[in-house]
Amino acid sequence: MRYRIALAVSSCFLFATLSGCDNLNFLKAKVGNTAKAGVSAPASPAAVVRGPVVARVNNMPITLEDLNQDVEAYNSIVSTEKPEAKISTRDQKINYLRNEMIRRALLSQEAMARGLDRKEEVLRVLEKTKQDLLIMELVRQEADKIEVSSKEIEEYYNTYKEQLKEPEERQVCEIVVSSEQEAKGILIRLLQGEDFATLAKEMSKTPSAKEGGDLGFIQKGKQPPSFEAVAFSDTLEVGKISNIFKGPDGYSILKLEAKRGGKQKSLSELWDDIKRGLVFLKQQQRIEELIGKLSRDAKLEVYEGEVK
């Protein structure tokens, strides 16, 4: 199936292009009668047939396995936003067989009859495709040798435990003014019990003023360092206001409205994710080692002067 993904892309295009042609009624007849009278289709080479045959196109068999693999490849590239577009019923499979696979076979046979398979540019692309498929199979074989032990997963978790926490988010409100003196006056009013949001709407000069200074939930790494140092300070508690500090837009006062996230996930919660990540890293390392070995053993010539 892994080799059919690329074919499925072209199949989707062909299916979308041709399936709307309802007037092609010859596909509703028996497959053995699909060839037009007087037109001889190219003889297909004998192939080993495995499993039930669901159609023949000029004696070229299409098996149930072929159909199921094509359908699986097609479904794999259907957008997750349109699950209804996937092929799931027997009738849909038959429709796909008639309106996609048979049409593709007919066009392929016609191209062969015209000798297009012998064109230089086609041969070049076929060779490139063959090379890509061989590389995919080699990489798959190397990847299948990869093993990740429970100890490795546990060691990774313990080493990067802090980085594996859920990101903490804080709901922060701000008041920003131009001068320190003005900020001091606002801080006194806040300490005397005036409403933060009201003062933000009246006094703050940033776009958040119309929302009462509310910036919503924010994460570290997305705000100026001077702002984050205060907003994510361990000493700033929910419901409390900060001292005045100088930020990029002026003199600021913050209020922490709420906190969420920051939870440390357990090893069992992260087990599968860590394992996948380690497998991927080992695969990359194995392929690089293989390329390094092959490079050392190979005769390589690079003609940089020819690169224009």
CORBELZI-V822843 format. One record per helix or strand. SS is the DSSP state (h for helix, s for strand). FROM is the first residue (numbers start at 1). TO is the last residue. Records with the same first field share a line. If there is no record, write none. Layout:
BEGIN
SS->FROM-TO ; FROM-TO
END
This chain:
BEGIN
h->2-18 ; 25-28 ; 31-33 ; 64-76 ; 80-85 ; 90-113 ; 116-118 ; 120-144 ; 150-159 ; 180-191 ; 196-203 ; 207-211 ; 225-231 ; 267-297 ; 304-306
s->53-57 ; 60-63 ; 169-177 ; 214-219 ; 241-241 ; 245-247 ; 250-260
END
